[in-house]
Amino acid sequence: MIRLTENYKVEYFNNDLTKNFDLHATEKVHTFHKSIPNYEPTPLIGLHGLANHLGIKKIWLKDESRRLDLNAFKVLGASYAVAKLFAEMFGVTDKELSYSIFTESSIKEKTKDLT
């Protein structure tokens, strides 16, 4: 399990720029991502030989090569940003926010001319 930990040694961590990155916010984002079809957690690959060579305990590499068949981690941030924008536009609450809402015909009709 990876946990969010604030670095209190860095000044910018305790200002308005990071207020949206608390544990509650990250849980909302993760809940949304889990609602996307074919979502899977990013596998971590142990680079044991490199860690041993460098004389450190462990090195883990996030393998984003299969992220929703798009080969990039950025899709998760973008999908959530767009979902939050649409949620605000159409009065969808955080509790209701899931990928399936945006595949409903009523939302498709409302967004068809946005591109």
N, C-alpha and C positions, 0 to 999 in steps of 0.2 A: 504494500500500500504506500503510495506516495502522498505526502501531506504538505499542505501549504504552510510555509513558515516565513514570518516577516523577519527581515534583517534590520534589527533596531540600530545597528551600527551605521546605517546609511541614512542621511538626513531626509532624502526625498521619499523615503518609504512612509513617512508619517505626515503626508499632506493630502490635499484634495485629489491629486492625480491617481492615487491608489485606493480611494475609498470604495470603488466598485469592484475591487479584487479581494474582498474578504471571503471567508469560508462559505457564507450563505450564498454569495454571488457565484462562486465557483460550483457549488452544488446545483444551482439553477441551470447553469450552462451545461454541466455534465448530464443532468436529467434530460435536457433538450437533445443533446447529441445521442444519447441512448435511444431516443425515439426515432432516429433516422434509420430506415431499412439498411441492412447490411453493416451497421455500425459495429465495430469491434474495438476493444482497447488496443492501443499501439503495443506491439510486442517489443520487449526489451531483449537485446542480444548481448550476452556476456562476452566481452573481449578479454578472455582470461590470459591468453598468451601475451597480449600487449600490456596488460596490467602487471603480469609477472616480470616482463622485460623492463618496465618502468619502476619496478619495486614498490608498487602500490597494491592495495588489497583487491579492489574491483574497479572495472570500467564497464559501464552499460551504454549501449547504443540504441536509441529509439529507431525502429525500422518503419519509416513512413511510406515505404515503397508500395504498400497495398492499401493506403488510406482511401477507402470508398472508390477504388479504381482510378483515383486521380493523381496518385504519386506525389502528394504534397500535404503537409499539415495545415496549410493556410485555409483550406476549404472549411475546416471546422469553425474558425473565427468568422469567416465571411458568412457562413450559413446562419450562425447565431445572430450576427449583426443584422442581416436581412430579416430574419424571423422577428427580432425585437422591433424593428422598424414597422413591419407589417402588423405586428401585434398592437403597437401603439395606434396605427392608422385605423384598425378595425375593432378596437376595444377588446382584445384578447388579453386575459390576465396571465400573470406568470404561472399560476396553477394550471391554466388551460393550455399553455404554450407547449406544443409538440409538433413534430414534423407533419403528422397526419392532418392537422388543421389546415395546413397550406396546400393540401391536395384535394380539399373539398371543393365542389363545383362553385359554391357561392363565393369563395375567396378567389378562385381562378377567374371567375367572371369579373370581379372587382379589380383584379390586377392585370388583366389582359392587355391593357393599353399603356402600361408603365415602362415598357422597354424602349 
